[in-house]
Amino acid sequence: MRGVVGELGKARPDDVTILDTEASIEHMTRGTVRTSDAVLLVTEPYFRSLETTGRLAPLAQELGIPHVWAVANKVRTSTDEAAVREYCQRHGIELLAVVPFDPRVAEADNAGRAVLDHAPDAPAVLAARALAQTLERRLSGQNGAGAPRNGDTA
């Protein structure tokens, strides 16, 4: 995997690659994502998920990844959101976005369709679109080419 990601980093500077990896520290400990400009640590408002985020953030920073952000996912209540915000603040991890729990995601999955096609106005889809816009703003122009370098992960 590291070789594939490294080769992607040699592509055109205006290319963007999003890599969705399993929830594991393996990609950090093996350095698979070391050529990334940004890592999004998707976390849920539960202890084990937050603790994994807390272990991954320093590993990503040790690899020299310039941008390490958290994204709260499946947030059901303001208490959930507050718990994620507090954890991230306490661990020095910027929370970039909050994606609400959305039953339409499961509906789309059960229908065998992408949620974007099944329910383009679903709250989770709207939050993901807002996240994409935020990433574009935060990362644009950082390499002098107007876009992040290839190998970016999310």
Residue, then its C-alpha position, 0 to 999 in steps of 0.5 A: m500500500r505504501g508503494v501505491v500511495g508513494e506513486l500517487g504522490k508523483a502524479r500531476p500537482d493539481d491531482v487530488t487523491i482521497l484514500d479511505t482507510e480502515a480505522s487502524i494505527e497501521h497506516m501511521t505506524r507503517g508510514t503509508v500516508r507519509t506523503s499526504d498533505a492532510v489526514l482526516l481522523v474520522t471519529e465517533p462520539y464514543f470512548r474507543s473511537l475518541e481514544t483511537t483519534g487521540r493515538l493517531a493524531p500524534l503519529a500523523q504529526e510525527l510523520g510530518i503530515p502538515h494538516v491533521w484534523a478530526v471529523a466527528n461522525k454519527v453525532r446524534t445530540s448536542t451532548d455527543e458534539a460537546a464530548v467530541r469538541e472537548y476531547c479534541q480541544r484537550h488533545g490539541i486536535e482541530l475539529l474540522a467538521v461535524v457530520p450528524f447521524d443520518p438514517r438516510v445513510a443506512e437507507a441508501d446502503n440497504a437500497g444498494r445506492a450511494v447516499l448522494d444519489h439516494a438522498p442528496d439533501a440528507p443532513a449527512v450529505l450536506a455536512a460532507r459537502a460543507l467539509a469538502q468546501t472547507l478542505e478546498r479552502r484550507l488546502s488550495g494553493q499550498n503547493g503553488a499549483g492551486a491544489p493539494r498534492n496527490g496522496d491527500t487522505a481522508 
